[in-house]
């Protein structure tokens, strides 16, 4: 990229950041106070943005409102957890009913937990399931089950993969805060021969895979790659675990159903708790038997909030009354249609949208590449990404600075139309820096 282009992008970004600061004085003031009690004013790394984050005051329906009074159409969707939006009446009714008639965290089993478990097992084609509190926990416990079942330690994962706060592989290697640092074998995503070599290695208990990498940029696994992983793992006696934490929304049975996969174990989280903290893992009964407390050699899996009453009621209400199988199909189709429209207006530029259904990422490839198979292998213009983020915020769209988006159920079609129009206008406005 030429130095002239770099300077022109930076100049536009500098102006946009000046406007950002001017538009959000209360957020800056709140951030200045936050740094006095939290490192960097932050307790969730992904939400930090320089020079300071916009602070949200409230959310309702498909919108969020900042402390500075700006109303945004929510295209972040709480990183897929806010599929139902911020005030779905069915979810709120379920929560109020628990507060009024059941009570919070009763310290024992309830009938509702097995009702919710049966719904999840039926919906996602699994035999047995256990609950936890996040997708991170779900993946940790699924790996424990795989290791107990196979009596092996190592786990194959993929470059750009993310399976929770302590299981990430940005840059093709385990991140510094990962658990089990010596037990990972990192293969290249969408590269079947790389995966084969890793899976057929020594002491491999499982292969842990996202059907589409969410944190990695909304990069779909090629169908032949996903099917190939399943076949290679089965032949090698390695358990196939698919991380459906983000992708369970993509069909009635998640991306597994969408791609015709039958993994040994699946992990879940995000929206399935009805917007409350939730995780789950499940699959074959013989593997999940590792957690059967009736066995003297069972693995312990405790957690004060594993079966909390709010989640089991809200999650069940969401799946059975709101996000039904029929709705999931329609919602995914609407996301695919939006992404196609966005790529039509960005054709011939350094902007491209990737993803599946209602989960997508926007990329800014230096050379205009339109096909992304692996995270970090195509050079992107980060300053262009920042400029896009700043100016979409000005237009009233709440997206993740790195370009991640997850649609919220019930967002008016007119707002999605407006987003596509704004992207097209942004391309025209900045044709001197985005056109090839």
C-alpha positions as a Python dict, from the first residue, in 0.01 Angstrom:
ca = {
    (1, 'X'): (0, 0, 0),
    (2, 'X'): (139, 337, -99),
    (3, 'X'): (240, 592, 163),
    (4, 'X'): (5, 843, 1),
    (5, 'X'): (-295, 612, 49),
    (6, 'X'): (-189, 544, 407),
    (7, 'X'): (-172, 917, 480),
    (8, 'X'): (-511, 989, 322),
    (9, 'X'): (-682, 717, 524),
    (10, 'X'): (-513, 833, 844),
    (11, 'X'): (-619, 1194, 782),
    (12, 'X'): (-982, 1091, 743),
    (13, 'X'): (-959, 871, 1051),
    (14, 'X'): (-810, 1153, 1259),
    (15, 'X'): (-1106, 1373, 1166),
    (16, 'X'): (-1353, 1095, 1250),
    (17, 'X'): (-1193, 1037, 1591),
    (18, 'X'): (-1213, 1410, 1666),
    (19, 'X'): (-1587, 1396, 1593),
    (20, 'X'): (-1619, 1080, 1805),
    (21, 'X'): (-1462, 1257, 2103),
    (22, 'X'): (-1684, 1562, 2055),
    (23, 'X'): (-2000, 1348, 2031),
    (24, 'X'): (-1935, 1146, 2346),
    (25, 'X'): (-1818, 1369, 2634),
    (26, 'X'): (-2011, 1184, 2906),
    (27, 'X'): (-1870, 849, 2794),
    (28, 'X'): (-1520, 994, 2820),
    (29, 'X'): (-1592, 1126, 3168),
    (30, 'X'): (-1728, 788, 3280),
    (31, 'X'): (-1426, 611, 3134),
    (32, 'X'): (-1193, 848, 3316),
    (33, 'X'): (-1366, 747, 3640),
    (34, 'X'): (-1363, 376, 3551),
    (35, 'X'): (-984, 364, 3520),
    (36, 'X'): (-962, 450, 3890),
    (37, 'X'): (-1110, 113, 3991),
    (38, 'X'): (-1054, -119, 3693),
    (39, 'X'): (-737, -174, 3486),
    (40, 'X'): (-785, 38, 3177),
    (41, 'X'): (-1138, 108, 3296),
    (42, 'X'): (-1231, -232, 3163),
    (43, 'X'): (-1349, -574, 3279),
    (44, 'X'): (-1416, -722, 2934),
    (45, 'X'): (-1128, -676, 2692),
    (46, 'X'): (-1325, -697, 2367),
    (47, 'X'): (-1531, -390, 2461),
    (48, 'X'): (-1233, -156, 2491),
    (49, 'X'): (-1195, 95, 2211),
    (50, 'X'): (-946, 380, 2180),
    (51, 'X'): (-954, 665, 2273),
    (52, 'X'): (-1235, 549, 2507),
    (53, 'X'): (-1545, 331, 2472),
    (54, 'X'): (-1896, 463, 2428),
    (55, 'X'): (-2086, 380, 2748),
    (56, 'X'): (-2432, 229, 2705),
    (57, 'X'): (-2713, 343, 2933),
    (58, 'X'): (-2994, 113, 2821),
    (59, 'X'): (-3122, -126, 2560),
    (60, 'X'): (-3474, -183, 2431),
    (61, 'X'): (-3581, -407, 2147),
    (62, 'X'): (-3326, -381, 1865),
    (63, 'X'): (-3173, -56, 1994),
    (64, 'X'): (-2923, 59, 2253),
    (65, 'X'): (-2890, 412, 2391),
    (66, 'X'): (-2563, 563, 2509),
    (67, 'X'): (-2503, 779, 2814),
    (68, 'X'): (-2452, 1065, 2568),
    (69, 'X'): (-2806, 1019, 2437),
    (70, 'X'): (-2730, 859, 2101),
    (71, 'X'): (-2967, 581, 1990),
    (72, 'X'): (-2812, 299, 1788),
    (73, 'X'): (-2954, 10, 1591),
    (74, 'X'): (-2778, -283, 1753),
    (75, 'X'): (-2577, -479, 1498),
    (76, 'X'): (-2342, -614, 1766),
    (77, 'X'): (-2614, -831, 1914),
    (78, 'X'): (-2400, -888, 2224),
    (79, 'X'): (-2171, -1105, 2008),
    (80, 'X'): (-2473, -1332, 1925),
    (81, 'X'): (-2602, -1353, 2286),
    (82, 'X'): (-2865, -1081, 2232),
    (83, 'X'): (-3048, -1261, 1953),
    (84, 'X'): (-3378, -1184, 2132),
    (85, 'X'): (-3295, -816, 2166),
    (86, 'X'): (-3301, -626, 2492),
    (87, 'X'): (-3664, -642, 2603),
    (88, 'X'): (-3840, -936, 2440),
    (89, 'X'): (-4180, -962, 2615),
    (90, 'X'): (-4177, -1343, 2621),
    (91, 'X'): (-3836, -1352, 2787),
    (92, 'X'): (-3926, -1077, 3033),
    (93, 'X'): (-4248, -1256, 3125),
    (94, 'X'): (-4059, -1578, 3195),
    (95, 'X'): (-3808, -1396, 3415),
    (96, 'X'): (-4081, -1211, 3607),
    (97, 'X'): (-4268, -1536, 3663),
    (98, 'X'): (-3957, -1691, 3817),
    (99, 'X'): (-3898, -1390, 4040),
    (100, 'X'): (-4261, -1386, 4154),
    (101, 'X'): (-4337, -1757, 4184),
    (102, 'X'): (-4022, -1971, 4185),
    (103, 'X'): (-3736, -1780, 4341),
    (104, 'X'): (-3374, -1735, 4242),
    (105, 'X'): (-3126, -2018, 4285),
    (106, 'X'): (-3311, -2253, 4518),
    (107, 'X'): (-3011, -2474, 4594),
    (108, 'X'): (-3162, -2793, 4455),
    (109, 'X'): (-3290, -2963, 4142),
    (110, 'X'): (-3605, -2828, 3978),
    (111, 'X'): (-3840, -2987, 3728),
    (112, 'X'): (-3767, -2706, 3482),
    (113, 'X'): (-3403, -2804, 3430),
    (114, 'X'): (-3497, -3141, 3280),
    (115, 'X'): (-3768, -2980, 3067),
    (116, 'X'): (-3509, -2739, 2926),
    (117, 'X'): (-3258, -3023, 2884),
    (118, 'X'): (-3504, -3231, 2682),
    (119, 'X'): (-3578, -2936, 2455),
    (120, 'X'): (-3209, -2878, 2387),
    (121, 'X'): (-3142, -3247, 2326),
    (122, 'X'): (-3430, -3269, 2081),
    (123, 'X'): (-3348, -2944, 1905),
    (124, 'X'): (-2977, -3015, 1859),
    (125, 'X'): (-2980, -3396, 1817),
    (126, 'X'): (-2783, -3489, 2127),
    (127, 'X'): (-2838, -3771, 2375),
    (128, 'X'): (-2728, -3619, 2705),
    (129, 'X'): (-2651, -3262, 2808),
    (130, 'X'): (-2516, -3068, 3106),
    (131, 'X'): (-2544, -2700, 3186),
    (132, 'X'): (-2278, -2449, 3288),
    (133, 'X'): (-2239, -2072, 3280),
    (134, 'X'): (-2064, -1980, 2956),
    (135, 'X'): (-1933, -2111, 2627),
    (136, 'X'): (-1586, -2106, 2780),
    (137, 'X'): (-1694, -2346, 3054),
    (138, 'X'): (-1880, -2561, 2803),
    (139, 'X'): (-1567, -2616, 2597),
    (140, 'X'): (-1348, -2684, 2901),
    (141, 'X'): (-1589, -2951, 3027),
    (142, 'X'): (-1639, -3106, 2684),
    (143, 'X'): (-1263, -3148, 2655),
    (144, 'X'): (-1254, -3306, 3002),
    (145, 'X'): (-1514, -3557, 2886),
    (146, 'X'): (-1316, -3634, 2571),
    (147, 'X'): (-997, -3691, 2768),
    (148, 'X'): (-1172, -3915, 3018),
    (149, 'X'): (-1330, -4119, 2739),
    (150, 'X'): (-1020, -4160, 2521),
    (151, 'X'): (-755, -4161, 2795),
    (152, 'X'): (-558, -3918, 2578),
    (153, 'X'): (-458, -3553, 2630),
    (154, 'X'): (-391, -3355, 2315),
    (155, 'X'): (-652, -3150, 2131),
    (156, 'X'): (-644, -3033, 1770),
    (157, 'X'): (-771, -2679, 1716),
    (158, 'X'): (-739, -2427, 1434),
    (159, 'X'): (-567, -2098, 1356),
    (160, 'X'): (-796, -1805, 1426),
    (161, 'X'): (-1020, -2020, 1645),
    (162, 'X'): (-1183, -1896, 1961),
    (163, 'X'): (-1352, -2123, 2213),
    (164, 'X'): (-1376, -1892, 2510),
    (165, 'X'): (-1178, -1662, 2735),
    (166, 'X'): (-898, -1914, 2792),
    (167, 'X'): (-908, -2111, 2466),
    (168, 'X'): (-801, -1885, 2179),
    (169, 'X'): (-567, -1925, 1883),
    (170, 'X'): (-522, -1584, 1726),
    (171, 'X'): (-212, -1582, 1510),
    (172, 'X'): (-208, -1960, 1478),
    (173, 'X'): (-83, -2036, 1829),
    (174, 'X'): (-229, -2064, 2180),
    (175, 'X'): (-282, -1725, 2342),
    (176, 'X'): (-82, -1637, 2652),
    (177, 'X'): (-369, -1698, 2896),
    (178, 'X'): (-480, -2032, 2751),
    (179, 'X'): (-535, -2335, 2970),
    (180, 'X'): (-342, -2658, 2897),
    (181, 'X'): (-70, -2474, 2704),
    (182, 'X'): (123, -2788, 2612),
    (183, 'X'): (-175, -2990, 2491),
    (184, 'X'): (-283, -2796, 2181),
    (185, 'X'): (-205, -2888, 1822),
    (186, 'X'): (-297, -2595, 1597),
    (187, 'X'): (-382, -2675, 1235),
    (188, 'X'): (-474, -2437, 952),
    (189, 'X'): (-844, -2365, 917),
    (190, 'X'): (-999, -2478, 588),
    (191, 'X'): (-686, -2684, 513),
    (192, 'X'): (-782, -3051, 526),
    (193, 'X'): (-431, -3190, 487),
    (194, 'X'): (-302, -2977, 772),
    (195, 'X'): (-592, -3102, 983),
    (196, 'X'): (-529, -3463, 883),
    (197, 'X'): (-166, -3450, 992),
    (198, 'X'): (-265, -3304, 1328),
    (199, 'X'): (-557, -3539, 1396),
    (200, 'X'): (-356, -3848, 1308),
    (201, 'X'): (-79, -3748, 1549),
    (202, 'X'): (10, -3906, 1881),
    (203, 'X'): (-205, -3887, 2195),
    (204, 'X'): (-490, -3689, 2034),
    (205, 'X'): (-816, -3705, 2229),
    (206, 'X'): (-1031, -3465, 2028),
    (207, 'X'): (-1056, -3211, 1751),
    (208, 'X'): (-1235, -2889, 1853),
    (209, 'X'): (-1379, -2693, 1564),
    (210, 'X'): (-1603, -2398, 1482),
    (211, 'X'): (-1821, -2453, 1177),
    (212, 'X'): (-1773, -2083, 1117),
    (213, 'X'): (-1510, -1885, 1300),
    (214, 'X'): (-1690, -1598, 1471),
    (215, 'X'): (-1415, -1414, 1655),
    (216, 'X'): (-1184, -1504, 1368),
    (217, 'X'): (-1378, -1276, 1135),
    (218, 'X'): (-1699, -1453, 1037),
    (219, 'X'): (-1512, -1708, 825),
    (220, 'X'): (-1716, -2013, 721),
    (221, 'X'): (-1565, -2358, 714),
    (222, 'X'): (-1590, -2503, 365),
    (223, 'X'): (-1844, -2789, 362),
    (224, 'X'): (-1586, -3036, 231),
    (225, 'X'): (-1345, -2928, 504),
    (226, 'X'): (-1601, -2983, 780),
    (227, 'X'): (-1708, -3320, 642),
    (228, 'X'): (-1345, -3420, 599),
    (229, 'X'): (-1265, -3339, 962),
    (230, 'X'): (-1552, -3560, 1074),
    (231, 'X'): (-1436, -3852, 861),
    (232, 'X'): (-1067, -3825, 951),
    (233, 'X'): (-1146, -3802, 1322),
    (234, 'X'): (-1373, -4106, 1311),
    (235, 'X'): (-1108, -4317, 1138),
    (236, 'X'): (-840, -4204, 1383),
    (237, 'X'): (-1051, -4273, 1692),
    (238, 'X'): (-1046, -3904, 1780),
    (239, 'X'): (-1360, -3738, 1914),
    (240, 'X'): (-1512, -3466, 1697),
    (241, 'X'): (-1634, -3168, 1901),
    (242, 'X'): (-1810, -2882, 1729),
    (243, 'X'): (-1833, -2545, 1901),
    (244, 'X'): (-2189, -2421, 1840),
    (245, 'X'): (-2166, -2137, 2092),
    (246, 'X'): (-2227, -1878, 1820),
    (247, 'X'): (-2353, -2093, 1535),
    (248, 'X'): (-2643, -2274, 1704),
    (249, 'X'): (-2867, -1990, 1581),
    (250, 'X'): (-2801, -2066, 1212),
    (251, 'X'): (-3069, -2334, 1174),
    (252, 'X'): (-3307, -2533, 1390),
    (253, 'X'): (-3013, -2759, 1473),
    (254, 'X'): (-2724, -2517, 1436),
    (255, 'X'): (-2446, -2528, 1181),
    (256, 'X'): (-2415, -2903, 1241),
    (257, 'X'): (-2756, -2953, 1084),
    (258, 'X'): (-2689, -2694, 816),
    (259, 'X'): (-2376, -2883, 703),
    (260, 'X'): (-2499, -3237, 770),
    (261, 'X'): (-2251, -3303, 1053),
    (262, 'X'): (-2287, -3553, 1338),
    (263, 'X'): (-2019, -3464, 1593),
    (264, 'X'): (-1957, -3668, 1905),
    (265, 'X'): (-2000, -3363, 2129),
    (266, 'X'): (-2138, -3012, 2086),
    (267, 'X'): (-2090, -2700, 2296),
    (268, 'X'): (-2335, -2414, 2339),
    (269, 'X'): (-2382, -2073, 2497),
    (270, 'X'): (-2477, -1716, 2406),
    (271, 'X'): (-2849, -1664, 2328),
    (272, 'X'): (-2964, -2007, 2447),
    (273, 'X'): (-2998, -1874, 2802),
    (274, 'X'): (-3253, -1620, 2686),
    (275, 'X'): (-2999, -1341, 2717),
    (276, 'X'): (-2872, -1456, 3058),
    (277, 'X'): (-2534, -1616, 3129),
    (278, 'X'): (-2547, -1975, 3004),
    (279, 'X'): (-2343, -2258, 2860),
    (280, 'X'): (-2407, -2624, 2784),
    (281, 'X'): (-2228, -2924, 2642),
    (282, 'X'): (-2363, -3256, 2528),
    (283, 'X'): (-2356, -3541, 2283),
    (284, 'X'): (-2318, -3915, 2291),
    (285, 'X'): (-2447, -4072, 2612),
    (286, 'X'): (-2145, -4300, 2650),
    (287, 'X'): (-1911, -3999, 2649),
    (288, 'X'): (-2128, -3784, 2874),
    (289, 'X'): (-2146, -4075, 3121),
    (290, 'X'): (-1812, -3946, 3251),
    (291, 'X'): (-2017, -3696, 3454),
    (292, 'X'): (-2273, -3943, 3592),
    (293, 'X'): (-2247, -3895, 3972),
    (294, 'X'): (-2378, -4247, 4029),
    (295, 'X'): (-2044, -4379, 3907),
    (296, 'X'): (-1764, -4394, 4165),
    (297, 'X'): (-1510, -4274, 3909),
    (298, 'X'): (-1714, -3990, 3760),
    (299, 'X'): (-1576, -3645, 3686),
    (300, 'X'): (-1697, -3373, 3917),
    (301, 'X'): (-1883, -3092, 3746),
    (302, 'X'): (-2027, -2844, 3991),
    (303, 'X'): (-2129, -2482, 3957),
    (304, 'X'): (-2356, -2278, 4179),
    (305, 'X'): (-2544, -2130, 3885),
    (306, 'X'): (-2543, -2431, 3649),
    (307, 'X'): (-2916, -2494, 3691),
    (308, 'X'): (-3028, -2150, 3800),
    (309, 'X'): (-3400, -2097, 3771),
    (310, 'X'): (-3387, -1777, 3567),
    (311, 'X'): (-3191, -1939, 3283),
    (312, 'X'): (-3383, -2266, 3265),
    (313, 'X'): (-3713, -2079, 3235),
    (314, 'X'): (-3597, -1793, 3011),
    (315, 'X'): (-3398, -2022, 2783),
    (316, 'X'): (-3687, -2263, 2742),
    (317, 'X'): (-3935, -1983, 2672),
    (318, 'X'): (-3706, -1837, 2408),
    (319, 'X'): (-3658, -2162, 2218),
    (320, 'X'): (-4018, -2279, 2230),
    (321, 'X'): (-4208, -1952, 2193),
    (322, 'X'): (-3978, -1713, 2007),
    (323, 'X'): (-3686, -1870, 1819),
    (324, 'X'): (-3870, -2170, 1681),
    (325, 'X'): (-3717, -2385, 1404),
    (326, 'X'): (-3924, -2199, 1146),
    (327, 'X'): (-3809, -1860, 1270),
    (328, 'X'): (-3445, -1971, 1269),
    (329, 'X'): (-3467, -2062, 900),
    (330, 'X'): (-3627, -1729, 809),
    (331, 'X'): (-3380, -1533, 1019),
    (332, 'X'): (-3078, -1702, 864),
    (333, 'X'): (-3216, -1635, 517),
    (334, 'X'): (-3257, -1266, 599),
    (335, 'X'): (-2893, -1248, 709),
    (336, 'X'): (-2771, -1414, 391),
    (337, 'X'): (-2975, -1171, 183),
    (338, 'X'): (-2833, -871, 368),
    (339, 'X'): (-2475, -992, 326),
    (340, 'X'): (-2532, -1042, -49),
    (341, 'X'): (-2664, -686, -78),
    (342, 'X'): (-2366, -549, 113),
    (343, 'X'): (-2120, -733, -109),
    (344, 'X'): (-2300, -605, -416),
    (345, 'X'): (-2250, -243, -310),
    (346, 'X'): (-1886, -305, -214),
    (347, 'X'): (-1788, -489, -532),
    (348, 'X'): (-1464, -353, -678),
    (349, 'X'): (-1347, -208, -348),
    (350, 'X'): (-1129, -291, -48),
    (351, 'X'): (-1440, -388, 151),
    (352, 'X'): (-1598, -734, 174),
    (353, 'X'): (-1849, -899, 408),
    (354, 'X'): (-1813, -1263, 513),
    (355, 'X'): (-2024, -1493, 727),
    (356, 'X'): (-2322, -1725, 736),
    (357, 'X'): (-2676, -1611, 802),
    (358, 'X'): (-2710, -1346, 1070),
    (359, 'X'): (-2343, -1355, 1176),
    (360, 'X'): (-2097, -1162, 963),
    (361, 'X'): (-1768, -981, 954),
    (362, 'X'): (-1653, -689, 743),
    (363, 'X'): (-1298, -697, 608),
    (364, 'X'): (-1074, -439, 443),
    (365, 'X'): (-821, -634, 232),
    (366, 'X'): (-536, -424, 99),
    (367, 'X'): (-547, -591, -242),
    (368, 'X'): (-925, -633, -258),
    (369, 'X'): (-934, -1009, -203),
    (370, 'X'): (-1296, -1132, -189),
    (371, 'X'): (-1234, -1484, -56),
    (372, 'X'): (-1121, -1532, 305),
    (373, 'X'): (-1044, -1887, 416),
    (374, 'X'): (-820, -1824, 717),
    (375, 'X'): (-785, -1552, 977),
    (376, 'X'): (-479, -1331, 950),
    (377, 'X'): (-350, -1460, 615),
    (378, 'X'): (-476, -1169, 404),
    (379, 'X'): (-333, -824, 478),
    (380, 'X'): (-601, -579, 586),
    (381, 'X'): (-604, -203, 639),
    (382, 'X'): (-681, -155, 1008),
    (383, 'X'): (-717, 222, 981),
    (384, 'X'): (-985, 173, 715),
    (385, 'X'): (-1167, -62, 951),
    (386, 'X'): (-1151, 202, 1226),
    (387, 'X'): (-1283, 470, 991),
    (388, 'X'): (-1577, 250, 892),
    (389, 'X'): (-1658, 183, 1256),
    (390, 'X'): (-1644, 550, 1356),
    (391, 'X'): (-1865, 663, 1073),
    (392, 'X'): (-2120, 383, 1106),
    (393, 'X'): (-2151, 489, 1471),
    (394, 'X'): (-2225, 841, 1348),
    (395, 'X'): (-2500, 694, 1130),
    (396, 'X'): (-2654, 523, 1433),
    (397, 'X'): (-2528, 165, 1397),
    (398, 'X'): (-2373, -18, 1692),
    (399, 'X'): (-2115, -261, 1554),
    (400, 'X'): (-1798, -415, 1693),
    (401, 'X'): (-1488, -213, 1609),
    (402, 'X'): (-1312, -517, 1465),
    (403, 'X'): (-1602, -553, 1218),
    (404, 'X'): (-1806, -831, 1378),
    (405, 'X'): (-2185, -816, 1350),
    (406, 'X'): (-2472, -1033, 1475),
    (407, 'X'): (-2827, -939, 1386),
    (408, 'X'): (-3098, -899, 1648),
    (409, 'X'): (-3434, -1069, 1596),
    (410, 'X'): (-3705, -813, 1527),
    (411, 'X'): (-3480, -548, 1374),
    (412, 'X'): (-3707, -368, 1125),
    (413, 'X'): (-3634, -442, 761),
    (414, 'X'): (-3621, -67, 706),
    (415, 'X'): (-3322, -41, 941),
    (416, 'X'): (-3134, -317, 760),
    (417, 'X'): (-3215, -140, 434),
    (418, 'X'): (-3080, 182, 584),
    (419, 'X'): (-2759, 6, 685),
    (420, 'X'): (-2706, -122, 330),
    (421, 'X'): (-2774, 228, 198),
    (422, 'X'): (-2529, 382, 446),
    (423, 'X'): (-2259, 133, 349),
    (424, 'X'): (-2313, 223, -16),
    (425, 'X'): (-2296, 593, 64),
    (426, 'X'): (-1979, 535, 268),
    (427, 'X'): (-1820, 361, -30),
    (428, 'X'): (-1908, 655, -255),
    (429, 'X'): (-1786, 911, -2),
    (430, 'X'): (-1450, 738, 32),
    (431, 'X'): (-1407, 605, -321),
    (432, 'X'): (-1062, 762, -335),
    (433, 'X'): (-937, 525, -64),
    (434, 'X'): (-1154, 214, -101),
    (435, 'X'): (-1181, 168, -479),
    (436, 'X'): (-933, -67, -645),
}
